[in-house]
Amino acid sequence: MKESIGYMSQRFGLYADLTVLENIHFYADIYSVPKVGREQTIARLLSFSNLTPFKKRLVGNLSGGMKQKLGLVCALIHTPRVLLLDEPTNGVDPVSRREFWRNLDQLLRHKVTILVSTAYMDEAERCHRIGLMHKGKLLTSGSPEEIKQLMQGSILQVFVSDLRRAFDLLRAQLASGRPNLFGDRIHVVSKNPERTMEEIRAVLQGGGITPDRIRLMEPELEDVFVSVLTDGQGLPSHG
């Protein structure tokens, strides 16, 4: 099966003292890629990853994002049918992350099946089918849309200037909802959003805080994940 599978590990595994091109040829030799047509394949992959101008650069002098793209090229050098990616964008800047996923979209058009592990929920939403895991246990699986429909309750998004104090107040005093921190805002899970919205305003104003805005929003995968962990139970899988 080796010829049909490409693998890219989370930890960068290429050789820093070799050039980009030397690394690619090394992996081509490992996978017994024929010499005939190899240069054309390498040229196509370098163009696909925007690494052509850097093919003679030592890998140790590449940025994190460029190293990840080179890792992808080396995983694709033997034209696999299945590509396994272990947290491929961990520690990579946002621009490089976006470019990396653009490359994966191109691979899908060429009928490559991609299995990726990631801690970024926005990346998981790009996939056709996902499985939420915690401590090695599968909590639920299905399409992003199917998993969002399993959310127990509605989501209220609270925007407020004094975020930490507002969260502490809501966590201590809110009776009809469950608050969680999400970046620069608070998400509150509630089965009665109208009632909870009024209660949020009352709790915050009682603590001397006026919320900037409170709105009902569609649940994100991260909301579902946190909800499942908080409830302490798994959800049914789809198909």
Secondary structure, DSSP 8 states (H G I E B T S, - for coil): -GGGEEEE-SS--S-TTSBHHHHHHHHHHHTT--STTHHHHHHHHHHHTT-GGGTTSBGGGS-HHHHHHHHHHHHHTT--SEEEEESTTTT--HHHHHHHHHHHHHHHHTT-EEEEE-S-HHHHTTSSSEEEEETTEEEEEE-HHHHHHT-SSEEEEEE-SSHHHHHHHHHHH-SS-EEEEETTEEEEEESSHHHHHHHHHHHHHHTT---SEEEEE---HHHHHHHHHHHT-------
